[in-house]
């Protein structure tokens, strides 16, 4: 009798309410799946298009290409901010502006190095080296913020590095300068992650990653334009000549630059609608998909040792994520 009274006190859900909840849940899952698909498509798309322009098509100006990317990010960030009619933010403090400037410099440096590496290395090997980002992140976080990790977390980084060593020995298209640039780009992304984490956690300003991109992109453009004029003085004339000879080059450049912005936008939206651990798992899978797609498109030679090395690195990244999860 007592159990029946308890059941009578429990709230009941009407069929209409249950259907509405299920419908809302399904819509949320579909939205998240669509965002993940868009993130994969834009990220892999810009990577492959960079490789095509810099290595296959013959437009060998990575600094100029990065300047185009950052110009698109600056323009589209401002347009999106104006279109969403978000409330105006107070100007950044002097210290905050200085940190944004440093972050912008690190950001554009890592992107330039990554684009340079694509001239010499296949996308598959580029992604294998890029998967070591957690290793550099842990080292830089300790050096800058004195942030120590658990012993298991550091132990998980061993296969991350060992896998790249194995992949390097088995990479038939290995190029020393391209490898150095790729490692530099990976370390730069790790430094950006640490600095961005410090900046976004500041109590002075509440910024999200897209607002930060809106502030960083103009800084990167200001740095990249003179760098292009000094390092690649004939880039603009070469781009104009290619545009006259092949009008599709202009559309490829515009698509490539727009994708560079959409990578940041979709990454922000996926981060917003998933958990950090889910994002890390999705990122690992994205790297594997990029490797497979690049091999199918560019037909670059791969070896069993190279693929084994990449697999070991991914396993290390997964173990690293699990160790981080348990240490919290």
C-alpha positions, 0 to 999 in steps of 0.5 A: 500500500505504501509503495502505491502511495509513493508511486502516486506522488511521482510526477508523470510525463504526458505523451505529448511532453515525452514526444516533445522532449524526444524531438528536441533531443533528436534535433540537438543530436542532428545539430551537433552531428551537422556541426561536427561534419562541417568542422571535419569538412572545413578542416580537412578541406583547407588542409588539402587545398593548402597542399594542392596550392602550395605543392601541386598547383605550384603557388609556392608562397605560404606567407602570402597564403597565410596573409589571405587566411588572416585577412578573411578571418579579420573581415568575416569576424567583423561581419559576423559580429555586426550581423549578430548585433552583439552588444559592444564590448569595452576596449581591451586594457593595455595589458590585455591588448599586449597579450592579444598581440603576442598571441596573434604573432604566435598564431600567424607564426604557427600557421606560416610554419604549417603552410611551409611544411606542406610544401615539402611533406605529405599531409599524412606525415604532417598530421602524424607530427601534428598529433604530438601537440599534447606533448608540446602543450604539457611542456610549455604549460609547465614552463610558462604556468608551472602547471604539473600533470600527473605521472600517468599523464606524462607517461602517456606522452611517451608513445605520442613521441615514439610514434612520430619517431617510428613514422619518421623512419618509415616516411619515404617522402621525408624532408628535413626542412619540412619536418623542422617547420612542421615541428615548429608549427606544432610547438607554436599551436601548443604555445597558442593553446597555453597562452589562449587558455591564460587569456580566456580565463582572465577575470578582466575580460570575458572573451570567447574564442571567436571574439579573440579571433576577431582581435587576433586576426588584424594583428596577424595581418599587420605582421604578415603583410610586411613579412610577405613583402620582404620574404615573398616580394613577387607573390602578388605579381605571381598571384595576378599572373595566375589569375589572368592565366587561370580565373579558377585560381581566384576562386580557389584562393577565396574558397581557401581563405573562407575555409580558414575562417570557417575552421575556427567558427565550426571549432568554436561551435563544436566546442560549445555543443560538446564536452572537451573530452568529446572534442579531443576524441573527434579531433583524433578521428579527424586526423585519421580521416585527413590522412586517409583522404589525403592518401586517396587524393594525392596518392603519396607513398606510405609504408607499413612502418609509417602507418604503424608510427601514426597509429602509436601516436594516436594511441598515445593521444588517446591515453593522454586524454584518459589520463587527463580525465582521471587526474581531474 
